C-alpha cells in the first residue's frame, strides 16, 4: 500500500481565549490567508495533548497564561495552506494573566480583544468553517458553547487514559 502521509491532513489547534465576553484575535501575516484574523494556535506535535498544545501555542504567540480549558469542537472541512491540508481542533479557555504581546511578528501583526458578537473580517478559514457549522444549530453561539463546555483536566502528554 503506498504511503499517503503527504495527502493526510495536519492537525491544527485553535484557541479561543475569553476575557469576559471578548475574544483575542490576531491579524495574520503568515503564508496564505494573510490580512485575516485568527485565534492563537498552531500544529499539534507528536505525543502532545491538545491541552498542552493550546497552552504552548498561546504562550509562544501571545505571552498570556490561560485557565479553564474546554474542547469546543472541530472543523469538519479541511483547508489548504502551503500545499498542506489542515483539520482544526478548537479549545476554549479563559484569560488568566499577562498582556497580549506580538511574540511572532513575522506571523502576526497584532493581538486585539473583540466582542464575540462583533468579530473582525475577514476571518481565517477554519474560524469561518466552524462558525458555519455551529450556525446550523438554532440558538447556538460561541459564548454559550464555551460556558456549556466541560472543563478538561491537565493530564500529561505521556500518560494514557
C-alpha positions in Angstrom: 0.0 0.0 0.0 1.5 3.4 -0.9 2.4 5.9 1.7 -0.1 8.8 1.6 1.3 10.9 4.5 1.7 13.9 2.3 -2.0 13.9 1.5 -3.2 13.4 5.1 -4.4 16.4 6.9 -2.2 18.1 9.6 -3.9 18.7 12.9 -4.1 22.3 14.0 -5.3 23.6 17.4 -7.1 27.0 17.6 -7.5 28.6 21.0 -10.4 30.8 21.9 -9.3 33.0 24.8 -12.2 34.6 26.7 -11.9 37.7 28.8 -15.4 38.3 29.8 -17.3 38.1 26.6 -14.4 39.2 24.5 -12.1 37.0 22.3 -8.5 37.5 21.4 -7.7 37.6 17.7 -4.5 38.3 15.8 -4.1 39.9 12.4 -2.5 37.1 10.3 0.6 37.8 8.2 2.0 34.4 7.6 1.7 32.4 4.3 -1.7 32.1 2.6 -4.6 33.9 4.2 -2.6 37.0 5.2 -4.6 40.0 6.4 -7.3 38.0 8.1 -8.0 37.4 11.7 -7.1 34.3 13.7 -7.2 32.8 17.1 -3.8 31.9 18.7 -2.9 28.3 17.8 -0.7 26.0 15.8 0.4 22.5 15.0 -0.3 19.6 17.3 3.1 17.9 17.8 3.7 14.2 18.1 2.8 12.9 21.6 1.4 16.2 22.7 -2.0 16.6 24.2 -4.4 19.1 22.8 -4.3 21.0 26.2 -0.5 21.1 26.2 -0.5 22.3 22.6 -3.1 25.0 23.4 -1.1 26.3 26.4 2.2 26.2 24.5 1.0 28.0 21.4 -0.8 30.7 23.4 2.3 31.3 25.5 4.7 31.3 22.4 2.5 33.6 20.4 1.0 36.0 23.0 2.8 35.6 26.3 -0.6 35.0 28.0 -1.4 32.4 30.7 -4.8 30.7 30.3 -7.0 28.6 32.5 -10.2 26.5 32.4 -9.6 24.8 29.1 -12.5 23.1 27.3 -12.8 21.2 24.0 -15.1 23.4 21.9 -15.3 21.4 18.7 -13.5 20.9 15.4 -13.8 21.9 11.8 -15.4 19.3 9.6 -13.8 20.6 6.4 -10.1 20.6 5.6 -8.4 23.6 4.2 -5.1 24.1 2.5 -2.2 26.3 3.2 1.3 26.0 1.6 0.2 22.7 -0.1 -0.7 21.1 3.3 -4.3 20.2 4.3 -5.4 21.0 7.8 -8.2 20.0 10.2 -8.6 22.2 13.3 -9.4 21.3 16.8 -10.8 24.2 18.8 -10.2 24.8 22.5 -12.0 27.4 24.5 -10.4 28.8 27.7 -10.3 31.8 30.0 -7.7 34.5 30.3 -5.7 34.1 33.4 -2.9 36.7 33.3 -0.5 38.7 31.2 -0.7 41.3 28.5 -1.1 40.1 24.9 2.2 40.7 23.1 3.1 40.1 19.5 5.9 37.5 20.1 5.9 36.2 16.5 5.9 39.4 14.4 6.6 37.5 11.2 3.3 35.7 11.6 1.0 38.1 13.4 0.8 41.9 13.2 -1.0 42.5 16.5 -3.4 40.9 19.0 -6.7 42.6 19.9 -9.8 41.8 22.0 -13.1 41.8 20.3 -16.7 41.4 21.5 -17.6 37.8 20.4 -20.7 39.1 18.6 -18.7 41.6 16.6 -15.7 39.8 15.3 -13.5 41.4 12.6 -13.4 40.4 9.0 -12.1 38.6 7.2 -11.7 35.6 9.5 -9.2 32.8 9.0 -10.8 29.9 7.1 -11.1 27.4 10.0 -12.9 30.0 12.1 -15.3 30.7 9.2 -15.8 27.0 8.7 -16.6 26.4 12.4 -18.9 29.3 12.7 -20.8 28.0 9.7 -21.1 24.6 11.4 -22.5 25.9 14.7 -24.9 28.3 12.9 -26.7 25.2 11.8 -27.8 24.6 15.4 -30.5 27.2 16.2 -29.7 29.4 19.2 -26.1 28.2 19.4 -23.3 30.8 19.6 -19.6 30.7 20.7 -20.2 32.0 24.2 -22.9 29.6 25.0 -20.7 26.7 23.7 -17.9 28.0 25.9 -20.0 28.2 29.0 -21.6 24.8 28.5 -18.2 23.1 27.8 -16.9 20.6 30.3 -13.6 21.6 31.9 -10.6 19.4 30.9 -8.1 18.1 33.3 -4.4 18.5 32.7 -3.2 15.0 32.0 0.5 14.9 31.0 1.0 14.1 27.3 2.8 10.8 28.1 0.1 9.5 30.3 -2.6 7.4 28.6 -6.2 7.4 30.0 
